[in-house]
């Protein structure tokens, strides 16, 4: 089956060399990526659908602000004990069945959240809200680990970082949708049932597509040498190798801390801004800028590292710029700019970090390499969010607060300073102490020493390799040949 222009041999390798490699790409890999991206986006909208309208949720369900915070925190709390189980499930049952299970959990959770609004006679809305959020949190542990594994199993070397970016950035894109859609839907407390019902639609669509359109976990023929060796280590042996890998541990702790900081920032932004007199709409706007610029930066950075393979440099520079932005303060326009830069430099490195985790831990499975970082990030996120909320105090002086939780406004100054300090600490530690070889790329190079990955290879680059080939298979890239097109179609059909 033929794919997009990026699949043609001219994009990464010569036609006959591609055939000799014995690898093949399939167009249906884009269908798998689409389903996974929609599922991840839906799951993220369910995660933070309450946060942008937390004050109105408090009034409608007669809950406390702490209970509303736990509707977001449950995602972090559930992923810690069940994250390792999800890694095993992903490797044991395969990518297809793990995605289908994730889709059904996500859909069931979205429905359970809305049951209280259907007048079924219960007096405890928090039980339904927390029950639904818990199922969605279980689904997140499966979908969040999958992009790195999907990219490794289905995509060739020159598309892996881009595929990982699309799957990974679908999660913050869902956060963006939640921060724009929730305030737009909930103008008054009576609109909350409508909001809960609308969030069921994408969850149901993702469930339908996952069940009907995913046929297999791995392609019949691997797209690269790395894919052929994927998950070559057993589950427990792979975890032991990760724990003993110094570079991986440093990456997991530092980038996991970054995940915790960004999760806390997303969940608490509305509560921080309403104290200063900003509306829910402005908080949602800042969050949308945060995500939009993050996705834009991730797209550019992923295309760059797909071509250059400069994973470590891109990660370190991005985190350094993020730490600088976290120290800035301002009003209105300045806040919007700060949120934009925070997303541009911080979110953009997420798919690069996941690819780097696979590179430095190869041949450990991609699910374990990416998943353990996420589990650690969620654990750090719980600690950071609890610490940030614990450091707040009620303000006694008059304020311009627009918070509608019925209580006095909170002072978040110390918490915000702590968040900036943690961001700087994690960045400095990673910059100074993280160094690693690219083990997967080295393994692929040793498996195919005659294959050059340059987009436009020069004649002299191929001459020594062509000299070692049988006469019948030699091909001069500067000489037009009618056989090349036929070889291309055979190798990449």
N, C-alpha and C positions, 0 to 999 in steps of 0.2 A: 504494500500500500504506500502511496506517495504522501509526503507531508508538505509543510510550507517551504518557502524558499530556503529557510535555514537548514533543511534536510538535505539539499543537493550537495554533492561531493565537493563542488567548488567552494562551498562555505567553510570547509575544514580540511579536506583531504582530496587527493587525486582519485579518479574513478577506479582504476585497477587496484590501487593500494587499498581502497575501501572494500573491494571485493575480497582481497586477500585477508583482510582483517577478520572476516567471518561474522560481522556484527550487522544488525538491522534495526531500523526504527519503524514504528507503526503510527499511523495517523490517529488511531484511537487513544493514544496517550494523551491527546489534548482533551478528549471527552472525560477521561479519568481526572485530569487536572481541573476541568470545569466543575465537575461534581464535587470534588474535594474542596475547591475554592468556595462554591456556594454554601456548602455545609459549614465550613469554617466561618464564613461571614454571618450566617444565620445564628450560629452558636454564640458569636461575639455580641450580636445585637441582644440576645436573650440575657447575656451576662450583665451588661450595663444599661439595660432598658430602664431600670429604676433610678439610677444615679442622677441623670439630668433633671428629674422632676421629684427628687427625694422629699422636698417639703410638702408637695401635694399628696404623695403616697402616704406620708405620715398622717395627714389629716383624714384621708379617705378610709384607710384601714385601721386608724386609731392605734398606730404603732409608735415606737420610739425611734429616734434617729439611729441609735445603736443597732436596733433590729434591722433597719433598712441597710445599714452598712454591712451587716452579716449576709444579706442577700447577695452582695458582691463578694464578700470574703469567703463564702462557701466554695466558690470556684477555686480559690487558692487552697483552702483547707482540705477539700476532697482530693485534689490532685497530688497531695503529698503521700498519703498512704496508698492510693490507687494508681499513681503514676507509674510505679515500678511494675505493677500488675499489667497496666496497659502496654508497657514496653514488651512484656512477655507475650501478651495476646497478639500484638502486632507481628511479632516474629513467628508465633506458633500457628495461628489460623491464617495468616497472610493479609495482605493489604486490602483485598476485596472484601472479605468477610468482616474485617475490623471496621472498614468504612460503613458497611451496611448496618452493623451493630450500633455504631456511633450515630448514624442517621435516625434509627428508631428510638434510641435513648433521647436524642435531641427533640424529636417530634413529640414523644410522650411527655417530656418535661414541659414543653411549651403549652400543651393542653392542660396539664394538671395545674399550672399557675393560674389559669383563668376559671377554674371550677368554682371558686368562691363567689364569683360574680354571676353564677348561673342559678342562684337562689336554691341551693340544695340543702339548706337548713343548718349548716355549720356555723358555729360562733367563733371559730379560730382561723382567721384568714392567714395568719403567719405560717400555720402548718402546711397549707396548700402552696403558699409562695415558696417556702423553704424546701418542700418536697419536690416541686417542679424544678427549682434552681439546682437542687442536688443531682437530679437525673441529668440535667444539662451539663453540670460540672463533670459528671462521669464521662459524658460524651466528649467534652473538651480534651480529656486526657488521651483520647484516641486520635482525634483530628489534628491536634496541635503537633504531634510527633510525625505525622505522615508526609508532609511536603518533602523533607530531606530524603525519605525512603523512596517516594514516588519519583523524584528527580534522578536518584541513583539507579533505579531499576528500569525506568522507561525512557530516559532522555540521554542523548549522546553528550560527550564531554563539553562541547561548545554551547550547550543549552541548559546544563544542570543548574547553574547559579540563577539563571533567568526563571526557570521552572520553579525552583525553590522560592524565589522572590514572589512569584504570583501566588503560590499556595500560602506562603507565610504572611504576606501583606493582606490577604483576604480577611484575616482576623482583625487587624486594626481598621480595615475598611468597614467591617461590621460595627466596630466601636463608633466610627464616624456616622454611620447610618443611625445608630441608636441616639447619638447626641444631637442629631438634627431632627430625627423623626419624633422622638418622645416629646420634646417641648412643642413641636408643631401640632401634635395630636392632642396633648393634654393642656387645654386652655383653662379648664376648670376641673374640679375633682370628679365630676360625673363622666368625664371623658376617659377615665382610666380603664374601664372594661373594654372600650373600643381599642385602646392601645394594646392591651393584652391579646385581643382577638386578631389584630393585624399581624402581630409578630408570629402567629401560628402559621401564616401562609407560606413564607419562605422555608420554614422548617418542614412543612408538609411536602413542598416541592422538592427539596433536597432529598427527603426520604424516598419519594417516588423515583427520582432519577437514579439514586444509588442502588435501589432494589432492581430496577429494570435495565439499566444501561451498563453496569459493570459486570464483565464476564470472566475475568481472570485477574489474579494477583500479579503475575509477572508475564512479560511477553514471551512468545515461543523461542525467540532468538534474542539474546541480550544486546543492548545498543553500544556497549563498551566493554573493555577488559575489566574495569572496576565493577560493572554490574554482574559479570560472570563470577566474580569472587565475593559478591555481596553476602553478608551474614555468614561468613565462613567460620566464625567463632560461635560456640554454644553460648546460650543465654548467660548462665552463671559465670562461665569462663570470661565472657566479654565484659561483664560488670567488674570482675576482678582486675582485668587489664585496664579498664578505665580508671579505677581507684588508684592503681599504681603508676598511671601516666601523669607525670608532674605537669606537663604543659596542659593537658586536658583538665586537670583539677583546678589550675589557675584560671583557665578560661571559664570553667563551670561556675566557680565562686564569684568571679568578677562580673561576667556577663549575666549570671543568674541574679546578682545584686542589682544590675541594671534593669532586668525584667521586673524585679520587685519595686524599684523606684517608679518605673513607668506605669505599672499596674496601680500603685497608690495614687499617682498623679491623676490618672484617668478616673478613678473611683471617687476621689475627694475634691476634684476641681470645683464642682458646683458649690459645695459647702464652703470652700475657701473664698470664692468670689462673692457669694451672696452676702457675706459679712461686710464686704466693702461697698455694698450697695448695687452690685451688678445683677442684672436679671438672669433668669434661667436661659433665655435666648442668647445672651452674650456669652454665658459659660459654654453653651452648646456650640456657638460660633468659634470660640477659642479652641475647643476640643476638635472641631472640624478642621481648622487650620493646622493643628498639631498632627492630625492624621494625613491630611491631603499632602502636606509638604513631606511627611515621612514616606508616603507611597511614591511621590515623585523622586525623592532622593534615593529610595531603594531601587527604583527602575534604572536610574542612571548608573548607580554604583554596581548593580548586578551585571549590567551589560559591560561595564568596564572590567570587572574581575573575571567575567567569562572569557574575555579576550587576553587579559594580562596575567591572570592567576595571582595577583598581588593581594591575597586575602588578609594577611597580617597587617600590612601597611594601611590598607583601607579601614580596617577595624580600629586600629589605634588612633588614626587621625580623626575619624568620626567621633569616637568617645572623648577625645581631648576637646574638640569643638563643643560637644554637648556639655561638658563640665564648665566651660567658659560661659555658655549661655545660661546655665543654671544659677549663676551668681547675679544675674541682672534683675533689676526691679523697675517698675514703671506704672503708668496709668493708661487705661483704655487702649489707645493705639499702640503704645509701647508693650502692653500685655499681649495684644494680638501678634505683634512682631516676635516677641519672646517665645510664645507658644509655637509659632511657625518655625523658628530656628531650632527650637528644642526637638520638634518632630523631624525636621530636615536632617539634622546631624545624628540624632539618637535612634529613631526608628529605622533609618536607612541601613544601619549596620546589622539589623536582625538576621536577614537571610544570609549575609556574608558570614556572620558568626556561626550559624548552623552549618554552612558548608565547611567552615574551618574546623568545626568540631569533628566532622566526618573525616577530614583530611588528616588531622593530628592523631586520630584514634584508629584508623584503618589497620587491620581488617575487621574490627568490631562492627556489628550491624548498625545501619544508619538510624534505626528506631531507638536503639539504646544510646547511641552517641548524642543525638539531638534530644531525646526524651529525658535523660538524666539531668541535662542542663535546665530543661523546663521545670522539672520537679524541684530542683534546688532553687530555681528562681521563684517558684510559687511559695516555697517555705520561707525564703527571705522576704517575699512580698507580704506574707501574713505578719511576720515580726515587724516589718517596717510600718505597715498600716496601723497595727495595734499601738506601736510606739508613737506614731504621729498623732493619733487621736487621743492618746493618754496625756500628751504634753499640752493639749489645748486647755484653756481656762475660760470661764465665763467673764465677759467684759462688763464692768460696772458702769463705765461712762456711756453717755448717749452715743449712738452711732447711726449710720445711714443704712443699716442692715435691711436687706430685702428677704431674708430667710423667713419662711412661713411655717416653722416647726413648732411655734407656740412657746419657745423657750428663749432665754437671753442669748445674744450672739456670742460666738466663740472667738478667741484670739488665736490665730494660726501662725503668728510670727515665728515662734521658736520651732515649730514643726517644719515650716518652709525652709528655714535656715539649716535644719538637720538634713532635710532631703537634699539640698544642694551640697552639703558636706559629704554625705554618703556617695553621691554621684562622683565627686572629685576623688574620694578615697579609692573607689573601685577602679576608676580610670587610671590613676597613678600606679596602682599595684600591677595592673595588666600591662601598661606600657613598659614598665621597668623589668618585669620578671617573666613575661610570656614570650617564649621563642620555641618554634617547632619546625621540623621538616614537613613537607606535604607528602605524606606516606602513600595516599591513593594515587596521586599523579606520578610518583616515582614507580609504583607498582605497574601502572599502565604503560609508562615509558619503557620499563624493562621487559614487559610482555610484548610490546610492539616497537622495538627499537628503530625500525625503518619507517615508521609513520611520523610525518611532520604535521603539526597542527596549525601551521601558519595559514592565514586566509589566502594570501597570494604568494605561494612558494616560488622562489627563484630557481632557475635551472641549476645553479651550482649547489643549491641545498639538496637537490635530489640525485645529483650525479653519483656520489659515492654509494648511495643506497641502491640506485638502479644498476650499478655495476655488479652488485652481489646477486641480482635477480636472474632467473632463467631468461634466455634470449627472447623467448616467445612472450614474456610478460613485461618486457621493458616498454616504457611509454615516455615520450618527451613532452612535457607540459607546454612547450612553446610551439609544438607542431600540431595543427588541426588534424583530428582523426574522427572518422565517422563511427569507429568502434567505441569511442569514449561514451557517446550518448547511450549506446546499447548497454554498456557495462554499468553506467549510472543507473539506468532503470532496473537492471537486475539486482544491483546491490542495495538499492534503496526503495524498492517497490513496496 
